[in-house]
Amino acid sequence: MIIDLILIGILSGFIAGFMGAGTGLTIIPMFIYYFHIVLGYSLTSTLIVSTDTAIAIMTFTSLFNYMLRKSNEKIDSKASYLKIHL
């Protein structure tokens, strides 16, 4: 099971990098196929796990990129705060 998940991650990363597709477009269908078709979990729980995993990946990627750009002083925190809250 661990090797299967690692292969899903590698394939998803390759597709995302090669085609410019995001995490939600690549990893959700792969998780749905693997957990529902291969392992036989219910479709409802598979959709919840797949969507939550994709959201977690996108959240951590966004936070990492924000911190990286902020450390390089490419983001004006006050301007970005005003854009978000207005």
Backbone as CSV, one residue per row, in Angstrom:
resi,resn,N_x,N_y,N_z,CA_x,CA_y,CA_z,C_x,C_y,C_z
1,MET,0.829,-1.198,0.000,0.000,0.000,0.000,0.866,1.251,0.000
2,ILE,1.938,1.271,0.777,2.811,2.440,0.844,3.465,2.683,-0.517
3,ILE,3.924,1.620,-1.151,4.568,1.763,-2.459,3.568,2.288,-3.483
4,ASP,2.318,1.829,-3.415,1.281,2.320,-4.324,1.057,3.818,-4.145
5,LEU,1.003,4.274,-2.889,0.794,5.695,-2.629,1.993,6.532,-3.080
6,ILE,3.190,6.002,-2.920,4.382,6.705,-3.407,4.344,6.813,-4.925
7,LEU,3.953,5.749,-5.592,3.831,5.791,-7.051,2.757,6.769,-7.504
8,ILE,1.643,6.841,-6.777,0.602,7.821,-7.096,1.163,9.236,-6.961
9,GLY,1.930,9.488,-5.905,2.529,10.805,-5.705,3.506,11.167,-6.799
10,ILE,4.345,10.210,-7.198,5.316,10.464,-8.273,4.600,10.720,-9.594
11,LEU,3.619,9.905,-9.919,2.872,10.084,-11.164,2.109,11.404,-11.161
12,SER,1.498,11.726,-10.049,0.765,12.987,-9.941,1.703,14.182,-10.083
13,GLY,2.866,14.110,-9.448,3.839,15.190,-9.573,4.358,15.339,-10.987
14,PHE,4.577,14.218,-11.664,5.034,14.271,-13.048,3.988,14.907,-13.950
15,ILE,2.743,14.476,-13.813,1.670,15.040,-14.633,1.483,16.522,-14.336
16,ALA,1.508,16.877,-13.053,1.326,18.276,-12.675,2.461,19.144,-13.215
17,GLY,3.693,18.660,-13.130,4.823,19.427,-13.622,4.902,19.472,-15.135
18,PHE,4.584,18.374,-15.777,4.691,18.283,-17.232,3.590,19.067,-17.931
19,MET,2.370,18.987,-17.398,1.230,19.614,-18.059,0.817,20.928,-17.408
20,GLY,1.390,21.259,-16.262,1.005,22.491,-15.590,-0.328,22.379,-14.868
21,ALA,-0.763,21.166,-14.617,-2.032,20.949,-13.923,-1.801,20.997,-12.421
22,GLY,-2.819,21.365,-11.695,-2.696,21.469,-10.252,-2.944,20.161,-9.532
23,THR,-2.801,20.224,-8.220,-2.964,19.041,-7.378,-4.377,18.473,-7.470
24,GLY,-5.372,19.340,-7.428,-6.752,18.883,-7.444,-7.111,18.128,-8.711
25,LEU,-6.479,18.521,-9.806,-6.784,17.879,-11.080,-6.092,16.530,-11.230
26,THR,-4.967,16.358,-10.564,-4.214,15.118,-10.756,-4.385,14.108,-9.630
27,ILE,-4.346,14.554,-8.387,-4.295,13.581,-7.295,-5.688,13.093,-6.873
28,ILE,-6.710,13.913,-7.007,-8.059,13.474,-6.608,-8.537,12.290,-7.440
29,PRO,-8.465,12.333,-8.780,-8.891,11.143,-9.533,-8.057,9.899,-9.238
30,MET,-6.748,10.097,-8.996,-5.906,8.939,-8.684,-6.287,8.323,-7.337
31,PHE,-6.549,9.169,-6.347,-6.983,8.661,-5.047,-8.343,7.981,-5.148
32,ILE,-9.255,8.558,-5.898,-10.580,7.947,-6.054,-10.446,6.562,-6.680
33,TYR,-9.641,6.478,-7.732,-9.430,5.169,-8.366,-8.811,4.176,-7.382
34,TYR,-7.767,4.602,-6.699,-7.042,3.674,-5.834,-7.879,3.229,-4.638
35,PHE,-8.471,4.175,-3.918,-9.200,3.806,-2.707,-10.551,3.159,-3.005
36,HIS,-11.231,3.610,-4.048,-12.571,3.069,-4.331,-12.497,1.787,-5.170
37,ILE,-11.749,1.837,-6.255,-11.724,0.694,-7.168,-10.779,-0.405,-6.667
38,VAL,-9.556,-0.026,-6.306,-8.555,-1.030,-5.940,-8.800,-1.577,-4.536
39,LEU,-8.964,-0.675,-3.544,-9.099,-1.135,-2.160,-10.540,-1.402,-1.740
40,GLY,-11.518,-0.878,-2.481,-12.915,-1.182,-2.207,-13.584,-0.355,-1.130
41,TYR,-13.030,0.812,-0.780,-13.683,1.690,0.190,-14.932,2.317,-0.432
42,SER,-15.840,2.798,0.415,-17.062,3.411,-0.105,-16.727,4.700,-0.843
43,LEU,-17.577,5.053,-1.789,-17.334,6.241,-2.606,-17.384,7.509,-1.767
44,THR,-18.275,7.563,-0.789,-18.401,8.752,0.053,-17.126,9.011,0.837
45,SER,-16.615,8.004,1.510,-15.389,8.198,2.283,-14.197,8.463,1.380
46,THR,-14.177,7.869,0.202,-13.099,8.103,-0.748,-13.090,9.544,-1.220
47,LEU,-14.259,10.093,-1.531,-14.344,11.487,-1.974,-13.908,12.446,-0.873
48,ILE,-14.308,12.169,0.354,-13.934,13.034,1.476,-12.420,13.011,1.686
49,VAL,-11.831,11.838,1.716,-10.381,11.721,1.929,-9.609,12.351,0.772
50,SER,-10.046,12.107,-0.444,-9.356,12.656,-1.609,-9.394,14.176,-1.626
51,THR,-10.552,14.745,-1.384,-10.700,16.199,-1.399,-9.940,16.845,-0.251
52,ASP,-10.037,16.270,0.938,-9.315,16.824,2.088,-7.805,16.760,1.895
53,THR,-7.322,15.682,1.316,-5.884,15.558,1.059,-5.420,16.612,0.063
54,ALA,-6.183,16.824,-1.000,-5.819,17.828,-2.000,-5.840,19.233,-1.392
55,ILE,-6.826,19.526,-0.561,-6.894,20.839,0.083,-5.716,21.035,1.027
56,ALA,-5.340,20.009,1.764,-4.191,20.111,2.667,-2.902,20.359,1.881
57,ILE,-2.727,19.664,0.778,-1.538,19.854,-0.049,-1.496,21.283,-0.589
58,MET,-2.623,21.784,-1.086,-2.661,23.149,-1.623,-2.417,24.187,-0.535
59,THR,-2.938,23.949,0.668,-2.753,24.893,1.766,-1.284,24.990,2.159
60,PHE,-0.631,23.848,2.354,0.773,23.870,2.750,1.668,24.430,1.641
61,THR,1.345,24.146,0.382,2.116,24.702,-0.724,1.972,26.218,-0.771
62,SER,0.758,26.715,-0.591,0.528,28.160,-0.599,1.244,28.846,0.559
63,LEU,1.163,28.272,1.747,1.844,28.862,2.899,3.362,28.862,2.722
64,PHE,3.904,27.780,2.192,5.341,27.702,1.959,5.785,28.756,0.952
65,ASN,5.034,28.893,-0.149,5.381,29.898,-1.153,5.258,31.311,-0.600
66,TYR,4.253,31.561,0.211,4.094,32.876,0.831,5.289,33.199,1.729
67,MET,5.670,32.235,2.577,6.798,32.480,3.483,8.102,32.654,2.712
68,LEU,8.282,31.898,1.641,9.488,32.012,0.832,9.569,33.384,0.161
69,ARG,8.468,33.830,-0.420,8.468,35.139,-1.077,8.577,36.273,-0.074
70,LYS,7.986,36.104,1.085,8.084,37.129,2.120,9.520,37.247,2.629
71,SER,10.208,36.111,2.766,11.596,36.158,3.225,12.512,36.805,2.182
72,ASN,12.130,36.720,0.920,12.894,37.373,-0.147,12.435,38.812,-0.370
73,GLU,11.521,39.279,0.479,10.978,40.642,0.446,10.328,40.975,-0.897
74,LYS,9.627,40.020,-1.465,8.902,40.241,-2.704,7.415,40.458,-2.461
75,ILE,6.999,40.407,-1.194,5.587,40.602,-0.852,5.491,41.742,0.149
76,ASP,4.607,42.669,-0.143,4.316,43.741,0.796,3.141,43.269,1.656
77,SER,3.423,42.951,2.917,2.414,42.355,3.793,1.203,43.260,3.975
78,LYS,1.430,44.560,4.109,0.314,45.470,4.321,-0.591,45.532,3.091
79,ALA,-0.006,45.585,1.910,-0.803,45.626,0.686,-1.580,44.333,0.491
80,SER,-0.948,43.183,0.761,-1.654,41.920,0.591,-2.769,41.766,1.623
81,TYR,-2.565,42.274,2.839,-3.602,42.241,3.863,-4.804,43.065,3.416
82,LEU,-4.543,44.231,2.855,-5.644,45.092,2.403,-6.381,44.468,1.233
83,LYS,-5.694,43.809,0.319,-6.348,43.167,-0.802,-7.268,42.047,-0.350
84,ILE,-6.813,41.283,0.645,-7.615,40.153,1.127,-8.863,40.640,1.852
85,HIS,-8.732,41.695,2.645,-9.832,42.116,3.503,-10.727,43.187,2.885
86,LEU,-10.445,43.639,1.705,-11.315,44.639,1.083,-12.148,44.074,-0.010
